[in-house]
């Protein structure tokens, strides 16, 4: 629980510091401000808890908190739906699976591979570490060739920030990078007992200032439909919509991402042309 408490404290602090008094209807209060954001005293008063208790909460101390109190704090900090889910999970009021290395290393079921092989669009199966563990032949052909680097190349977040091909050719890179970092932070908060996250984040933060800046914002997101726009070297601009299907066969660690062409962009026609090329190459 220590890691969850620390993550919760860091997150609450980041959300408090982004707010201005006017955002929550405070005209003045508590004298001159030397630091940005709300003060702990202000959050505590509006949430009807003591300043000392709230301070301890942000410091990651072992304090008892009811669901009602955490929901009150979430309302005071104007948290989004995804941010509220994040806070409630870290507070112990949501499922936090204890992922094991055995779970993560389990081979993909042959039936799942057959399913994505039959899909006409680029499709991958990914775990909560954003590691690609299964794919159809369209995925490396139309997205990026993650098979070139069988280790870090198969981690979607690492590749997004460290692969020059993606950095230069993803047309909505800024938005997609923001979304991806927020998804990873949400997974981090949900995956207690997995030290991989701390090691991965430290390494990527050292290698990529762009990732480090986004990670420090403490933004979190749940999976949702997301555009992925790519300037492909062979087919030109490709416009996809990523649809995600989770909780595969009872395994909460796995989800399938299907890159569906956005209608009216010509992407569908380009995929058909590319499929013909793949068939000839076989």
C-alpha positions, 0 to 999 in steps of 0.5 A: 500500500505504500506505493499507492499512498505515495502515488495518491499524495503526488497526484492530489498535490499536482491537481491542487497546484493546477487550480486557482482560487477563482476556479473554486469560488475563493475571492481571497483567503489565507493572505498573500500567495507565494506558490501557485494553486490552492493551499492545503488549508483551502482544500481541507476546509472545502472538503470538511477535513483537518489541514493536518489530515489532508497534509498527511494524505498528500505526504503519503502517510498511512491515514484512514479515509472513507469513500465519502471523504475521498469523493469530497476531495475529488469534487473540491479539486474539480477532478475529471471522471478519469481522474476520480477513478484514479483517485478512488483506485489508489485510495483502495475503493477500486480493483487494483490487480496484483500483476505477476510476472507469470501473468504478464509472460503468459503466451497469447492464446492461439485463438486470439492470434487467429482472430486478429489475423483475420481482421483487415485492419492493423491490429495488436494485442497489448498488455498494461505495460503497453508491450505489444505481445501479438499482432497481425501482418498489417500492423508492422506494415502500416503502423511502424516496424516494431519487429526491427527492435524486438525488445524496446521496439515492442513497447508502444510508449517507448517507441512513441517517444524514442523512435525517430520514425514515429516522432517525425511521421505521426501527424498528431504526435503532440496529442497522441503523446499526451494521451499515451503518457496519461494512459501509462500513468493510469496503468501505473496507479492500477498495477500495484506490486509491479516494480517495472513501472518505476524502472521504465519511467525513470529510464524513459524520463532520462532518455526523453525530456518530452516524456518527462515533462508529460509524466510530471503533469500527473495527467491520467486517462482511461482508454477511449477512441483515439485518432492516429494520423500517420504520414506513411513513406509508401502510402502517404497520409493514413488516418486511423481511429484506434478502438480498444477492446479490453478484459480479453477472456477474463484477463484484465491485463490484455486489450486489443487495439484495432486501427480502423480507417477514418471514413472519407480519408482514402485510408481504406483504399490505401489499405486495400492496395497495401493488402494486395502488395502483401499478398504478392510478397507472400 
